[in-house]
Amino acid sequence: MATFFGEVVVAPSRAGLDEEEEAREETPEDREIRREIEKKREVDVLWSGGAQQPLVCSRFVVAIGRNAAAFLSSFILDSVCWEVVGVVKLWNEWCKTSSTTNVLPTDSFCLFYRLISDPTVLLCQCSCYVAEDQQFQWLEKVFGSMQKKGLQVTILSTCPVADYKTQESTLTLVSPFLKALKTKEFQEQVCCPLLEQPNIVRDLPAA
């Protein structure tokens, strides 16, 4: 009980004790199961035989989410100018790709395309869910395959209008609308207004 107004009182909790007890009670079987799950959740990036590593890449466009991937399919990939050169394979609660070792499994939801006329331009169509514990792996393995010097990365993603924070009513907003975030290294003109505070980007696009 607080003795004066504004006093910080720490409520008793067994949360830390429970975690310590669980850590002590972990059996060899538990550790083996945990290792198997971690191994199953590893992210694998596979490139076709023609792709050299590190990939020479000047522009890399990543569409994350079903809507962004559909936009890429409809307005950019709807031509014969692109070839599939790689795939990301991962397994989690919402995404289960094939266990085959084929470099281009037909059930993959994350594919890489290369522009035939300019092989330094790559696209990534990622319509699958990448869990929080897999996002760093995804970034590390995808960008670990590419040269970083002179690389320009563009991320396309979407979010519900209801999540957009603005002083005006979201009912009067003309949707869909486009906003942008950029790093200080990006010196070119942005094609749309910048995203206002306190709006943020989450998950894989933010990573």
Phi, psi and chi 1 to 4 in degrees:
 res  aa     phi    psi   chi1   chi2   chi3   chi4
   1 MET       -  138.3  177.3  179.8  -70.9      -
   2 ALA   -71.6  139.5      -      -      -      -
   3 THR   -92.4  -16.9   57.3      -      -      -
   4 PHE  -152.3  160.5   61.9   89.5      -      -
   5 PHE   -65.9  131.5 -179.8   75.7      -      -
   6 GLY    93.9   -3.9      -      -      -      -
   7 GLU   -69.5  136.5 -179.5 -178.2    0.5      -
   8 VAL   -84.6  117.1  177.1      -      -      -
   9 VAL  -110.2  124.2  178.7      -      -      -
  10 VAL   -88.3  115.7  179.3      -      -      -
  11 ALA   -74.1  141.9      -      -      -      -
  12 PRO   -63.6  138.9   22.7  -32.9      -      -
  13 SER  -145.4  146.4  172.1      -      -      -
  14 ARG  -103.8    9.9  -72.7 -174.4   50.2   82.2
  15 ALA   -59.2  -50.5      -      -      -      -
  16 GLY   -64.4  -39.5      -      -      -      -
  17 LEU   -64.1  -40.7  -65.0  175.6      -      -
  18 ASP   -61.8  -41.6  -68.8  -18.0      -      -
  19 GLU   -64.3  -41.6  -69.8  176.1    2.2      -
  20 GLU   -64.4  -40.8  -68.2  173.4    4.1      -
  21 GLU   -63.8  -40.8  -70.8  171.6    4.3      -
  22 GLU   -63.9  -39.7  -71.4  176.6    5.8      -
  23 ALA   -64.0  -40.3      -      -      -      -
  24 ARG   -69.4  -32.4  -76.3 -162.6  -58.3  -91.1
  25 GLU   -86.8    1.0  -66.8  171.8    1.3      -
  26 GLU   -66.2  126.2 -172.1  178.2   45.3      -
  27 THR   -95.5  167.2   64.1      -      -      -
  28 PRO   -56.8  -35.2  -26.5   34.2      -      -
  29 GLU   -65.6  -40.0  -68.8   79.8   10.9      -
  30 ASP   -62.1  -43.0  -65.8  -26.7      -      -
  31 ARG   -63.8  -39.6  -73.9 -167.8  -67.0  -87.7
  32 GLU   -65.2  -42.0 -177.5   63.1   25.7      -
  33 ILE   -63.6  -43.3  -68.6  171.5      -      -
  34 ARG   -62.7  -41.3 -177.6  164.6   44.8   80.8
  35 ARG   -63.5  -40.4  -80.1 -165.3  -64.5  -93.6
  36 GLU   -64.3  -40.5  -72.4  -62.3  -39.4      -
  37 ILE   -66.3  -44.1  -68.1  175.0      -      -
  38 GLU   -60.8  -40.4  -70.7  173.6   -4.6      -
  39 LYS   -65.4  -40.2 -176.3  177.0 -180.0 -179.5
  40 LYS   -66.5  -29.8 -166.7  170.6 -174.0  177.8
  41 ARG   -88.2    5.9  -66.7  178.7   71.7   89.9
  42 GLU   -67.1  143.7  -73.2 -177.0    1.5      -
  43 VAL   -94.5  129.7  176.3      -      -      -
  44 ASP  -116.4  129.3  -67.1  -41.7      -      -
  45 VAL  -110.0  119.3  179.2      -      -      -
  46 LEU  -117.1  132.4  -55.0  174.0      -      -
  47 TRP  -112.9  148.8  -60.7   96.3      -      -
  48 SER   -68.6  164.3   60.3      -      -      -
  49 GLY   -59.8  -27.3      -      -      -      -
  50 GLY   -78.6  -12.4      -      -      -      -
  51 ALA   -86.2  124.6      -      -      -      -
  52 GLN   -89.9  154.5  -59.5  176.4   -6.4      -
  53 GLN  -123.1  137.8  -69.5 -168.7    5.2      -
  54 PRO   -70.6  144.9   27.1  -33.3      -      -
  55 LEU   -69.1  133.6  -64.4  171.0      -      -
  56 VAL   -80.5  112.5  177.9      -      -      -
  57 CYS  -136.3  128.3 -173.8      -      -      -
  58 SER  -100.4  -36.7   60.0      -      -      -
  59 ARG  -134.9  133.2  -69.6 -179.4 -177.1  -95.9
  60 PHE  -131.2  114.4 -176.8   40.0      -      -
  61 VAL  -107.0  124.5  179.5      -      -      -
  62 VAL  -117.7  120.9 -173.1      -      -      -
  63 ALA  -103.4  116.4      -      -      -      -
  64 ILE  -113.4  124.3  -59.6  173.5      -      -
  65 GLY   103.5  159.1      -      -      -      -
  66 ARG   -63.8  -41.3  -65.5 -175.2 -177.6  -82.9
  67 ASN   -67.0  -45.1  -68.9  -26.7      -      -
  68 ALA   -64.9  -39.7      -      -      -      -
  69 ALA   -65.6  -37.9      -      -      -      -
  70 ALA   -66.9  -38.5      -      -      -      -
  71 PHE   -60.2  -43.9  174.5   84.1      -      -
  72 LEU   -61.9  -42.8 -149.8   63.6      -      -
  73 SER   -63.4  -42.5  -66.1      -      -      -
  74 SER   -75.7  -38.1  -59.8      -      -      -
  75 PHE  -110.6  -13.7  -64.3   99.1      -      -
  76 ILE  -123.5  -46.8  -60.5  178.7      -      -
  77 LEU   -84.8   -4.3  -68.6  172.5      -      -
  78 ASP   -78.8   57.2 -169.3   20.2      -      -
  79 SER  -160.1  174.2   67.4      -      -      -
  80 VAL   -95.8   16.4  -66.0      -      -      -
  81 CYS   -85.8   -2.2  -58.1      -      -      -
  82 TRP  -120.7  149.9  -57.7   89.0      -      -
  83 GLU  -131.1  142.4   60.0  177.8  -14.7      -
  84 VAL   -74.8  128.2  179.0      -      -      -
  85 VAL  -124.2   -5.3  -67.9      -      -      -
  86 GLY  -171.2  174.7      -      -      -      -
  87 VAL  -153.3  150.0   64.2      -      -      -
  88 VAL  -107.8  128.2  174.2      -      -      -
  89 LYS  -110.9  129.2  -67.1  172.2   56.4  179.6
  90 LEU  -151.4  162.5   55.3   88.3      -      -
  91 TRP  -136.6  129.1 -178.6   95.6      -      -
  92 ASN  -155.4 -165.9   56.8   47.7      -      -
  93 GLU   -64.0  -27.8  -64.5   80.2    2.1      -
  94 TRP  -115.3   -4.3  -60.0  100.2      -      -
  95 CYS  -141.7  121.7  178.4      -      -      -
  96 LYS  -132.1  100.4  -64.5  173.1  175.8   60.5
  97 THR   -86.6  169.0   57.5      -      -      -
  98 SER   -66.3  151.2  172.0      -      -      -
  99 SER   -87.2    2.3   59.1      -      -      -
 100 THR   -66.5  154.0  178.3      -      -      -
 101 THR   -90.6    3.9   56.3      -      -      -
 102 ASN   -58.6  134.4 -176.1    7.0      -      -
 103 VAL   -66.8  -23.9   70.4      -      -      -
 104 LEU  -128.5   70.5  -59.9  175.8      -      -
 105 PRO   -64.2  139.3   21.3  -31.2      -      -
 106 THR   -70.2  -18.5   55.7      -      -      -
 107 ASP   -96.2    9.7   66.4  -20.2      -      -
 108 SER   -73.0  145.4  175.0      -      -      -
 109 PHE  -111.6   14.8  -62.0   99.0      -      -
 110 CYS  -142.6   99.5 -169.1      -      -      -
 111 LEU  -118.2  150.7  -66.8  173.2      -      -
 112 PHE  -109.1  136.3  -64.0   97.8      -      -
 113 TYR  -121.9  146.6  -61.8   84.7      -      -
 114 ARG  -120.6  136.1  179.1  168.7   56.3 -164.8
 115 LEU   -72.2  122.5 -175.1   62.6      -      -
 116 ILE   -64.4  -39.1  -64.8  175.1      -      -
 117 SER   -75.4  -20.9   59.5      -      -      -
 118 ASP  -144.5   91.7 -175.9   -2.9      -      -
 119 PRO   -62.5   -8.9  -21.3   33.1      -      -
 120 THR   -83.9   -3.9   67.1      -      -      -
 121 VAL  -101.4  120.2  177.2      -      -      -
 122 LEU  -121.2  146.9  -68.5  179.1      -      -
 123 LEU  -121.5  148.9  -59.3 -179.7      -      -
 124 CYS  -128.3  124.2  176.4      -      -      -
 125 GLN  -108.0  101.5 -166.1  176.5   31.3      -
 126 CYS  -114.4   95.6 -176.8      -      -      -
 127 SER  -100.3    3.4   59.6      -      -      -
 128 CYS   -96.5  164.2   63.8      -      -      -
 129 TYR   -83.4  128.7  172.0   72.4      -      -
 130 VAL  -109.9  114.0 -178.9      -      -      -
 131 ALA   -67.3  161.0      -      -      -      -
 132 GLU   -57.3  -41.0  -72.7 -174.9    5.5      -
 133 ASP   -76.4   -3.5   63.0  -45.6      -      -
 134 GLN  -109.2   -9.4  -63.9  174.9  -45.1      -
 135 GLN   -65.6  -43.7  -69.0  171.1    9.7      -
 136 PHE   -64.5  -41.3  178.8   75.3      -      -
 137 GLN   -58.3  -45.9  -79.0 -169.9   68.7      -
 138 TRP   -56.8  -50.3 -164.3   97.8      -      -
 139 LEU   -63.9  -45.7  -66.8  168.3      -      -
 140 GLU   -61.2  -42.9 -172.1  178.6   45.1      -
 141 LYS   -81.1  -35.5  -66.4 -173.6  177.5 -179.1
 142 VAL   -69.9  -52.8  169.5      -      -      -
 143 PHE   -77.0  -17.8  -74.1   97.0      -      -
 144 GLY   -69.8  -15.4      -      -      -      -
 145 SER   -90.5   -2.8  -55.8      -      -      -
 146 MET  -121.0  152.7  -58.0  177.6 -175.9      -
 147 GLN   -74.8  142.5   66.4  167.9   21.4      -
 148 LYS   -93.0  -25.8  -48.9  -62.6 -171.9  -59.8
 149 LYS   -68.1  127.0 -172.8  175.7 -179.8  179.6
 150 GLY    71.9   15.9      -      -      -      -
 151 LEU   -89.8  126.7  174.8   60.8      -      -
 152 GLN  -108.3  123.0  179.4  178.7  -47.7      -
 153 VAL  -110.8  130.6 -179.4      -      -      -
 154 THR  -120.7  126.7  -57.6      -      -      -
 155 ILE  -108.9  129.0  -50.5  -68.1      -      -
 156 LEU  -112.4  127.2  -56.8  174.5      -      -
 157 SER  -151.6  165.9   67.0      -      -      -
 158 THR  -131.3  160.8   59.5      -      -      -
 159 CYS  -149.6  158.9   69.0      -      -      -
 160 PRO   -63.9  145.1  -20.2   31.6      -      -
 161 VAL   -60.4  -31.3  175.1      -      -      -
 162 ALA   -63.4  -22.5      -      -      -      -
 163 ASP   -85.6   -8.6  -68.4  -14.7      -      -
 164 TYR   -78.6  125.6  179.2   62.9      -      -
 165 LYS   -96.4  119.4  -63.3  173.6  178.2   62.7
 166 THR  -153.0  158.3  177.7      -      -      -
 167 GLN   -76.2  -24.4  -67.9 -177.6  -12.8      -
 168 GLU   -87.9  162.5   59.4 -179.0  -60.1      -
 169 SER   -69.1  134.5  171.3      -      -      -
 170 THR   -67.4  -16.4   54.2      -      -      -
 171 LEU   -68.9  -26.2  -62.5  175.1      -      -
 172 THR   -92.5   -4.5   62.0      -      -      -
 173 LEU   -73.0  137.9  -69.8  173.7      -      -
 174 VAL   -82.4  115.2  178.7      -      -      -
 175 SER  -121.0  151.0   60.5      -      -      -
 176 PRO   -77.2  154.9   29.0  -34.4      -      -
 177 PHE  -131.1  163.2   56.1   87.7      -      -
 178 LEU  -119.8  130.8 -170.6   63.9      -      -
 179 LYS  -128.1  161.5  -61.5  -74.9 -177.5  174.1
 180 ALA  -133.8  150.8      -      -      -      -
 181 LEU  -123.8  147.3  -72.7  174.2      -      -
 182 LYS  -145.8  156.6   68.7 -179.1 -174.7   70.0
 183 THR   -87.5  166.5   61.4      -      -      -
 184 LYS   -68.5  -20.4   60.3 -176.6  179.4 -178.9
 185 GLU   -74.1  -21.3  -74.6   79.3   12.6      -
 186 PHE   -78.8  112.4 -174.8   79.8      -      -
 187 GLN  -104.2   -6.1  -58.9  -62.5  -32.7      -
 188 GLU   -79.4  167.2  -61.5  179.9   21.1      -
 189 GLN   -72.6  134.2 -175.0  175.3   -0.5      -
 190 VAL   -81.7  138.5 -179.2      -      -      -
 191 CYS   -82.7   -2.3   63.8      -      -      -
 192 CYS  -153.4  168.8   61.7      -      -      -
 193 PRO   -62.5  152.8  -20.3   30.8      -      -
 194 LEU   -76.8  151.1  -65.8  177.2      -      -
 195 LEU   -70.1  129.1 -174.9   66.8      -      -
 196 GLU   -84.4  152.5  -50.9   90.8  -15.9      -
 197 GLN   -70.1  149.4  -66.7 -178.5  -10.5      -
 198 PRO   -96.8   26.7   36.0  -34.7      -      -
 199 ASN   -66.0  144.5  -68.3  -73.2      -      -
 200 ILE  -134.4  165.0   60.0  172.9      -      -
 201 VAL  -107.6  141.2  177.4      -      -      -
 202 ARG  -119.9  168.9  -63.9 -178.1  175.9   86.7
 203 ASP    61.0 -142.3  -59.6  -38.0      -      -
 204 LEU   -61.8  -41.1 -173.4   59.2      -      -
 205 PRO   -57.0  -39.7  -25.5   35.0      -      -
 206 ALA   -68.4  -39.7      -      -      -      -
 207 ALA   -62.8      -      -      -      -      -
